């Protein structure tokens, strides 16, 4: 097998979106139809660098890709996929080796990613390359919960809410739940505050509203403020399904279950590769 790796910016965005779609056909979390517009938004929100992201070519045809984001000494594999006709031929193994080598050459100390635990083939590949699981990332949902109106519910700037997550949450959150990622969000995402509790939500006009963050300031914890905030949001946006994506650290899941959310079957692993140890 002869592969060539080129920066992702060299592949036109529509062709990269098509490769993404083909690679994620039949994906464990559902097939993905990626459009150039959707991919452009993903690149912006995830902080993906197309200079460092790679596309694998075989016989001049793109057969795989790895999208890379960076923060300080750490990079993240934001998405990685192999075209169906190239799967099972160690393309992913070669691509991941190339991404690791590049990260080491840049002087980075770690690579992070999230992978659905049910995607056993991918998890085995990452484990083979030295990634270890930090924690499970759970998802939760509740249909049409009944809430209580609160006149104190206030729409706030997402940037303010995201800075709160950065300042007052645990430091090793998965990237997509971290303040540095959430601060990139804008309309139709929204943020609300009630007392000392705040939340970041997906589009409130949609039938299913994603809960991207809930935070209670440290001195106010243990007094039900987070639950009251959710109740006020349910009253403000009734007749919806509410969904917590599979980015919620398992240790925080009890809060959502106490609020009536039901744990969903699919969940992810937050995985990390230490690049300061001997190369795999």
N, C-alpha and C positions, 0 to 999 in steps of 0.2 A: 504494500500500500504506500503510495507516494502522495504526501499531503504538502501543500503550501499554505502558510498563514499570512494573511494581509490585514492591515487595520480596517475596521468596519466602515470607516468613512469612505473607503474606496468603492464600496458597493452602494449603488443608488438606494435611497430610502425605500422606494416601492419594492425593490428586489429583496432588501433585508426584511421587510415586513412579510413578503411572500415566504421567505425561508423560515421565518418565525412561525407562520401559520402551518406550514408543512411539518415542521419539527414537533409542534404541539398538537397535531392531530391525534385524537384518542388519548389525550393526557389524562392522568388519574383524577385531576380536579375539573376535567371537562375540556373539550377541544377549544382552541383559541383561534378566532379569526382576526388577525392583526391587520389593521389598515395603516397606511403611512401616517395619517393624522393621529391615530392612537399611539403608534410607536414614537412619534415626535413628542407627544405629551409624556409618555413613559420616560423617555430620555431626559426630559427637563425635570420631571418630578423626582426621579431617582438619582439625578446627578451623574448620569452615565457619560463617560468620556469615550467618544468614538475613535480617538487616536490610540487608546490603549485596548479597546475592545477588539476582538479578533474574529475573522471569518476564515474557516478552513476550506480550501479548494482541493478538489481532485479532478484531474483532467480539465482544468479551467472552469469547473462547475462548483458553485458554493454548496457545501454539504454539511456545514455546521457553524455555529457561532457561540461566542461567549461575550456577554456585555459586562463591562467593568466600571465600577464607581470607586471613588477613593475618598478617604477622610484621614488626614494625618499619616500615620504609619500603617494604616489598615486599608485594604481594598475589599470590595465585595463583588462576588459574582451575582449580578442582578438578574441574569437569565442566561441559561445555556441550553442549547438544543441541537439535535442532530437530525438531518433529513431522513425520512423513513427508509429510502433506498440505501442509506449508508449506515444504518443502525446494525449493531452486532458485528461490526468490522473494526472495532477498537479506535474509531475516529474520536469518540468522546475521551478515551484514555489519552490519546496523543494531544488533543486540544487542551485538556486540563493540565497535562505536563507542561505544555507551552505557556499557558497562563501563569502557572506557578513559577516557572523559570523567569518570566518577565517581571513578576512581582518581586522576586528576590533581587533581580538586577536593579530595580528601582529603590532598593533598600527598605522595602516594607517589612514589617514584622509579623503580619498576620493576614489571612484571607478569611472572610466570613461569607456565609450563604444560608439560605433557608431551603429545605427540601421536604416535600411531603413524605412522611414516614411510610405511607402506603406505596410510594414509588420505590420499591425495594431495589430495583436495578440501579437507580441513580444513587441511592444511599450507599449501596455496596461500592460503587465507583468512588464516591467521595471518601469513604472509610479506607479504601485501598490506598488512596493518596494522602492519608494521614489526618483527614478531618475527624474531629471528635464532636460528639453531641454535647451542647451546653445545657439544653432544656427542651421540653416540648412547648410548642406554640399552639394553643387551642383556639377553636372557633365556637361561637355560641349564637343562638337565635331565639327570638320570641315573636309570636304573632299577635298583633293587635292588643298590646298591653294597655291597661286602663291607668291613666295618670291623674294627677291632681294639679290644677292650675296654680301658678305662682306668679304674682305681679313682679317679683324680684328677678325673674329670668331675663337676662340681658345678652343681646348679641354683642360679641366682642371680636376684635381682630384676631385672626388665626395666628399671626406672628406673636401676639401677647400670650396666647394659650401655649404655643409651641415653646416659647422661652420658659414658661412655667414647667413644662415637662422636662426640659433640659436641666432646670435648676433643682427640681424637687423629686424626680423619679430616679430609679436605679440606673447606674451608669452603663450597664451591659445589656440594655434593651436591644432587641433586633432592630436593624437599621430603619425599617419601615414604620416602626413604632417610636422611634427616637425623635427628640425635638428638632434635631438638625435635618431630618427628613420632613417632618410635619410642617416646618416653617415654609417649605416650598409650595404648600398647597394654597389654593385660592378658589374663588367662585368656580363651580357651585358648592365646594366645601364650605362649611360654616363652623363657627365656634360660639359657645354659649357659656355664661357664668351664672351661678346662683350661690350667693354667699361666698364661701371659700372653696367651692367646687367648680370645675370647668370641664368642658367636653368639646371634642372636635368630631364633627359628623360629615358624612358624605352628603350628597344632594338631598335636601329635605323635601324636594318636590317629587322624588321618585317613590315607587311603591315599596321599595326596600331601602331602609336607611342604614348605612354602615356607621358603626361607632368606632372611630379611629383612635380615640383616647378619652379616658376619664381620669381626672386628677383631683385629689383633695389636698389642699396645702397641709404640710406636716402638723402644725399646731391644732388643726381642726379635725384631724382624723379620729375615727371611732365614735362619731356622734350622728351618723346617718346622713351626712350632707351629700355624699355621692348618690345614695339612693333617692333622696329628695330631688336632686338635679335630674336624674333619669325620669322620675315620675312627672316632673314639670315639662320635660321634653316630650314625653308621651302624650300629655294633654295638649301641648302646642301643635303636635303633628299626629293626630289620631288616625286610626284605620291604616296603620302601616305594619310591615314586618321590620323588625330591628335585627341587625346582624353584626356580630363581632367577627372580623376576618381572622383567619388562622395565624395571628400575630400576637395573641395574648399569652404572655408567659403563664405556664400552668399554675404557678404559685399564686397568681392573681385571679384565677378562675372562680374561686369560691365567692367573690364579690358578685359576679354576674349571676351565678346560680342562686344566690340569696335574693337577687332582684327578679327572679323568675325566668331567666334565660336557660335554655336547654343546650347542653354540650352536643356538638355536632360530630359526625363520624370522622371526617377528615381533619388531620392536624399535621403540623410541620415540625421539623427538627431545626433548631438554631444550631448551626455547625461552624466550627472554627478550626483553622489550620495554623499552628504555630510555626512561623518561618525562621525562628531563631534557633531551632534544633537542626540536626543534621538533615540534609535533603532526603526525600523519599526516593 
